[in-house]
């Protein structure tokens, strides 16, 4: 019941933010979402024993989130990595310096880099971002309910014992039927593009879910946090979307640009 109540409160807010909010409100909401995600990632990373990545990640991540789309973004990221390495050398345990820096850089790219894709998608059309979120939402719902009812063959025992191949297949089908239909109706994509892209994006989202589960298992924690009743932490709720959004953005920028026959 908590899971349903939380979703019923969040979904209308997210839909309004994506489709109706002005650009500054949208960017503020994305920034808050990214900060909440990074906060929980920071806790998971700290549990590995090399020290928490720390506050530098928030500043670098927010700059990555709002930076103009030019080559200077990568120059800034290079400077950030060098600064992180220099600061890490102050650690009392020098053996922890490189792993801690790696966790910091990984977190900035994983969290803020993926949330930057939300900004890119909405810049093309709010419907592209809404579609990417629907791939994640509908896939999660299909996997959760069908997997619980029919799941018999374990998908990844070491990482997430409750996930099944039946649930994974239901996730793909659910996303194609619902998110794919949204893409056709609101974006004007062909049925072939909708099916292919949605299947690929859904698989990416399932990998995102498993990746976060693996990180938590390695850190010895069950949930990334307790922010969302019935769902665990905020990162637990958006882990699949963090992998879906970059794939959809890559498709929109590169595949549609070079292979217009797929439109």
N, C-alpha and C positions, 0 to 999 in steps of 0.2 A: 504493500500500500504506500509506504514512504517513497518508493521508486516512482510510482505513478504520480503522486502529489508533486514531487520535485519536478518531474518532467512537465507536468501541466502548468507549472508556474514559469518555468524557464523558456519553454518553446515559444509562447506568444511574444515574449520579450526579445528573443533572438530573431524571430521572423520580422518583427517591426524594425529592429536595428539594421538588419540586412537589407530589407526592401524599402523602408520608409524614412529612416533617420538621415539627417543631414551629414555631410562628410566628416565634420569635426566630432559630432557625437559618435559616429561609427568608429572613427579612429581612436577615440577615448575608450570605448568599450573594448576594442581589440587590444589596446595597450593594457587595460586592466586584466583581460583574459590571459594575455601573455605573461604578465607579472605573476598572476596566481599560478599559472602552469610552471613557471620557472621556480617559484618558491617551493613547490612540492618536489620538483626535480632536484633542487638544491638539497632538500632533506634526504632524498634517496641517495644522491651522490655522496653525501657526508657519511652515510652508513657503511660505505665501502672502506672507511678507515684512513683515508688520505687527507681528510679535512674537507669542510664544505667549500665549494667553489667561491662563495662569498659575493659581496655587493658589487664587485666590478662587473659581474655578468649582467646585472640589471641595467646599468648605464650603457654598456656596449650593446645589449639587446635592444633597448629602446631606440638607440641611434640607428641600428640596423632596420628597425621597424619603420622609421619615418624618413630614412635617408632617400635622396633622389635616386632614380634608376639610372646611374651612370657608372663608369669605371671607377669613380672615386669611392664607391661603396667597398670595393675589394681592397683598395689602398687603405681605407680605414680599418677593415678587418685585419689586414696584415699588421698594421700598427698596434691594434688591440692584442693580437697574439704575442707580439714582441714585448709589449708592456706586461702582459700576464706572465710571461716567462721571467722577465726581470723581477717582478714582484715575488714570484714563487721562490726565487733564490734566497729570500729572507727567511724561509722556513727553517725551523730548528732541525727538522728531519729532512735532509736534502734528498733522501731516497723518495720522499713524497712529492717533491717539487714537480717533476714531470707528469706523474699521474694526476695530480691536482690540477695542473694547467690543462691537461687533456680533458678532464671532466668539465672544466670551465668553458673551454672552447666548444666542446661537444654540446653543452647545454645551450649556449647562445645560438648555435646553428639549429639544433633540434627544436628548440622552443620558439625563439624569436624569428628565425629564418622561415619556419613553417607558417607562423602567424602572418609574416610579411606576405605570404602567398594569398592570404585572405584579402589583403589590401589590393593586391594585383588583380585578383578575380573580380572584386567589386568595381575596380576601375574600368574593366571591360563591360561588365553588366552585373547589377545585383543578382540577376537570375543565375549567373554562373556560380557565384558563391553559394546561393541558396541550394543549387543543384548539388554542389560538393558536400554540403552539410547533410542534405537528404540521403546521399549515398551512404554516409556514415550512420545516420539515424535509422534508416529503414533496414540497413544491413544488420545493425546491432539488434533490432527488434526481431527480425527473422531468425537470427542465430540463437537468441535467448529463448524464445518460446518454442520453436521447432526443435532446437537442440535439447531442451529440457524434456520434451515429449518423446522424441524419436531417437535421440543421440545414443549410439551404441559403440561406435568406433572412435577411439580417442585420437584427437588431432595432434596434440603436442603434450604428452604426459609430463615431461620434465618442467615445462614452462607454465602450462595452464591445464591441469587435469580435467576440468569440467568441459572444455571445448571438444567438440566432436566434428567429424567429417560431414555428418548429416547437417549439423548446425551451420557449418561453413558453406555447404551447398545451398541451404535455405537462405543464407545471407546474400549470396550472389543473386539468386532468383528474385528475392524481395526487392533488392536494389534496382534490378533491371526493370521490374514491373512498375515500381513507383517513381524512383528517381529518374529512370530512363524516360518514362512518360512525361515527366516534368520538363526534361531537356527538349523533347520533341515539341511539346506544346508551347513553352515559353521562350525557347531559344530558336526554335525552327530547325533543329538538327534532324538529319535523316534517321530513320529507324536503325539502319546499319551502324551509324556512328554512335547512336545512343546505346545500343546493345554492347558494342565493342568497348567504348570508353567506360561505361558503367561497370562492366565486368572487370576491367583492369583496375579501375579506381577502387572497387570493392575489395579486390584481392590485396591491393596496397593497404587499405584500411585494416584488413584482418592482420596483415603483417605488423602494422602499427600497434594494434592491440597486443599482439604476442611480444613485440619488442619491449613494450612497457612492462608487461608481466615478467619478462626475463630480467629486466633491470630490478624490479621489486624483489624477485626471488633471490637474485644475487646479493641484494642488500639485506635480505632477511625481514622484509616488511610485507604485510598483507595488502594494505591500501596505501595510495600515495598521500592520503589525508582523510579528513572527516567533514569536509566543507559541505558536501551534498548528501543529505540523508537518503539512504537506499542505493546510492551510487558510489559511495566512498569519497575519494578526493576529486578535485577539479580535473587533474590530469587523467584520472581514471575515466572521466567522461569524454575527454577530447582526444585521447590517444590515437584513435583510428582516424579522426578528422585531420590530425597533424600529418598523416601520411597521404590522405586523400587529396588535400588541397594542393600540395606541390605537383602531384601527378596531373591533376586537372589543369593547373596553370601551365605545365610543360606541354600538355596536349594543345591547349589554346594558343600558346605562343609559337610552338615549333611545328607540331603536326598539322594543325589547320592552315598554317602559313605555307608549308611546303607540299602538302598533299590535299589541296582543296576538293579533290574528288570524294574525300571522306565526309564532307559537310552534308 
